[in-house]
């Protein structure tokens, strides 16, 4: 068994192509005891997901794929480069009620402090302050470590890894993804080496955007709408056809050489003990002359 930790639903607006009900039905058919959502820069689906999981007898795991500014760029040359190069995908998972509140705070701040033309993000300092009750994943080839290793900055990757380890302690996992991309192949050995040298756990994940292989084309069209590109353009971001919801046999075969990475997806689920509950509306109080 494995636990699917990185599932983008339709709440990943114009990116994810999976309805929450369909995602839960798929997990239930596979007898998956727990399931996570990892929508891009939001927790919009947390309540619907939690309620539906509860009815289905599945443990909900609430996560969010946030963009974090790790201040990778040289401030002296910042005018010459794209600021978004500073931003790294960082999957965060709430393990407790405190962690869920911290995650909601981070998401809210990312929108309140949003700059024009830049995706919602928070800086590394704020993440440090709100790290309690949160598990962080490295983000694969699009995460902080992946970016640094692809740029040949191995020493910088080691340096910042020690800082992240100090913040999250046993709640930081080096993520291994296998979607068949060249970047993943280039850095996998280095990621495993970093994990071994720093006594950090690894976790196998599949960054899911569509439910079945047949949905890849539809999701690609959705992505084009979001990015403002056309299908015929070659120089645009594309999701791999492998980013669908894999069953246990497919996942086990994919990571058969890293059984501990599969097992750690289950260990992460065991750490999570929170969900979103329905609450009465919080309405403002209006005073009258009477």
HUZI-V703971 format. One record per residue. N is the residue number from 0. BURIAL is + if it has 16 or more other C-alpha atoms within 10 Angstrom, else -. D_LAST is the distance of its C-alpha to the last C-alpha in whole Angstrom. Layout:
BEGIN
n->(N;N)
burial->(BURIAL;BURIAL)
d_last->(D_LAST;D_LAST)
END
This chain:
BEGIN
n->(0;1;2;3;4;5;6;7;8;9;10;11;12;13;14;15;16;17;18;19;20;21;22;23;24;25;26;27;28;29;30;31;32;33;34;35;36;37;38;39;40;41;42;43;44;45;46;47;48;49;50;51;52;53;54;55;56;57;58;59;60;61;62;63;64;65;66;67;68;69;70;71;72;73;74;75;76;77;78;79;80;81;82;83;84;85;86;87;88;89;90;91;92;93;94;95;96;97;98;99;100;101;102;103;104;105;106;107;108;109;110;111;112;113;114;115;116;117;118;119;120;121;122;123;124;125;126;127;128;129;130;131;132;133;134;135;136;137;138;139;140;141;142;143;144;145;146;147;148;149;150;151;152;153;154;155;156;157;158;159;160;161;162;163;164;165;166;167;168;169;170;171;172;173;174;175;176;177;178;179;180;181;182;183;184;185;186;187;188;189;190;191;192;193;194;195;196;197;198;199;200;201;202;203;204;205;206;207;208;209;210;211;212;213;214;215;216;217;218;219;220;221;222;223;224;225;226;227;228;229;230;231;232;233;234;235;236;237;238;239;240;241;242;243;244;245;246;247;248;249;250;251;252;253;254;255;256;257;258;259;260;261;262;263;264;265;266;267;268;269;270;271;272;273;274;275;276;277;278;279;280;281;282;283;284;285;286;287;288;289)
burial->(+;+;+;+;+;+;+;+;+;+;+;+;+;+;+;+;+;+;+;+;-;-;+;+;-;+;+;+;-;-;-;+;+;+;+;+;+;+;+;+;+;+;+;-;+;+;-;-;+;+;+;+;+;-;-;-;-;+;+;+;+;+;+;+;+;+;+;+;+;+;-;-;+;-;-;-;-;-;-;-;-;-;-;-;-;+;+;+;+;+;+;+;+;+;+;+;+;+;+;+;+;+;+;+;-;+;+;+;+;+;-;-;-;-;-;-;-;-;-;+;+;+;+;-;-;-;+;-;-;+;+;+;+;+;+;+;+;+;+;+;+;+;+;+;+;+;+;+;+;+;-;-;-;-;-;-;+;+;-;-;+;-;-;+;+;-;+;+;-;-;+;+;+;+;+;+;+;+;+;-;-;-;+;+;-;-;+;+;-;+;+;+;-;+;+;-;-;-;-;+;+;+;+;+;+;+;+;+;+;+;+;-;-;-;-;+;-;-;+;+;+;+;+;+;-;-;-;-;-;-;-;-;-;-;-;-;-;-;+;+;+;+;+;+;+;+;+;+;-;-;+;+;-;-;+;-;-;-;-;+;+;+;+;+;+;+;-;+;+;-;+;+;-;+;+;+;-;-;-;-;-;-;-;-;-;-;-;-;-;-)
d_last->(63;61;57;56;54;54;52;50;48;47;44;47;46;49;51;51;52;51;49;47;48;52;52;51;53;56;56;55;59;60;59;57;55;53;52;50;48;49;47;47;44;42;40;39;41;40;38;40;43;42;41;44;46;45;46;49;50;50;49;47;48;45;46;46;49;47;49;50;51;54;55;58;59;61;58;61;62;58;58;61;60;57;54;54;57;55;53;54;53;52;51;49;48;45;47;44;40;40;43;40;37;40;41;38;37;40;40;36;38;41;38;36;39;41;44;45;48;48;47;44;45;45;47;49;48;44;46;48;45;43;46;46;46;47;51;52;55;57;57;60;62;59;57;58;61;63;62;64;67;67;67;70;68;69;68;65;64;65;64;60;61;61;58;56;58;57;53;53;56;57;54;56;58;61;61;64;63;66;65;69;68;70;68;67;71;71;69;69;72;70;67;69;71;68;66;69;70;66;66;63;63;63;61;62;60;60;57;56;55;56;57;61;64;63;60;61;62;58;57;59;58;54;55;56;53;51;54;55;58;61;63;66;65;67;65;62;60;61;60;63;64;64;61;60;59;62;63;65;68;68;66;68;71;69;69;72;73;70;69;67;65;64;63;61;59;58;58;55;53;54;52;49;46;43;41;38;36;33;30;26;24;23;20;17;14;11;8;5;4;0)
END
